[in-house]
Each structure stands twice: as C-alpha cells, then as structure tokens.
Amino acid sequence: MKKRIALLLSGALLALSFTACSEKYTTPVTVDGQGVPAGVYLMCQLSAYSEASNNTTDTKTDLLKQQIDGKDASEWINARTQELCRTYVYGERTFDEKGMT
C-alpha cells in the first residue's frame, strides 16, 4: 500500500513539476547562486522521502519518528533533498557548459 501511495504521489508531483519548473516561479532553494525550481525541489523531496521509507523496517511507526543512519528521519530526508538539489544544479550546469539542451 505504501508503494502505491508513493507511486501516485510521485506521478502527481511529476505533473506538478512540469508546470512549476519555469523561471517565473519562486525558487525555494539556492545552490551556489542558482535557484532550484519549486517543482524540482518537490520531486527531490519526494524521492528523499521514498528512499527514507525504503531504509526503514518498522512499518508500524510513523516514518518521521524513526532514525536513519543515526539521524532523525526528518533530518535525513532534508539532507538527502539538499544533496539531490545539488545534483540537479550541477547537472544543469554541465549541460549548459556543453551547450546541450
């Protein structure tokens, strides 16, 4: 059931990201001076949450009340979201440097 919900949420966020990736929208996170679009941030956050869910074995306890790698799950998810946002920015820069689209 958790995986089905995650799949549905990821599909909804993917659809949302297509409308929220424009430069005219607010960027919730900035990495090395470059803003990350809200839709991309949400996709990174959902991916981090999904990874966190897969890294826990206790399905009866709320995920955000658990520990992952010695950290509170919410801290782990936040750190992983930031890491995924950095990966996005560096990927975009690499594409720009090579003149790719």
Residue pairs with C-beta under 8 A, 6 or more apart in sequence:
2 53
2 59
6 46
6 49
6 50
6 53
9 46
10 43
10 46
10 47
10 50
13 39
13 42
13 43
13 46
14 43
16 39
16 42
17 37
17 39
17 40
17 42
17 43
18 39
19 39
20 37
20 38
20 39
20 42
21 37
21 39
21 40
22 37
23 37
25 37
25 38
25 39
26 38
27 35
27 36
27 37
27 38
27 41
28 36
28 38
28 41
29 35
29 36
29 41
29 82
29 85
30 36
31 85
31 86
31 88
31 89
32 89
34 89
34 92
34 93
36 44
36 85
36 88
36 89
40 85
40 88
41 81
41 85
44 81
44 84
44 85
44 88
45 77
45 81
47 80
47 84
48 76
48 77
48 78
48 80
48 81
48 84
49 63
49 77
51 80
52 63
52 68
52 73
52 76
52 77
52 80
53 63
55 68
55 69
56 63
56 66
56 68
56 73
58 66
63 73
64 72
64 73
64 74
65 73
66 73
67 73
68 76
69 76
71 79
95 101
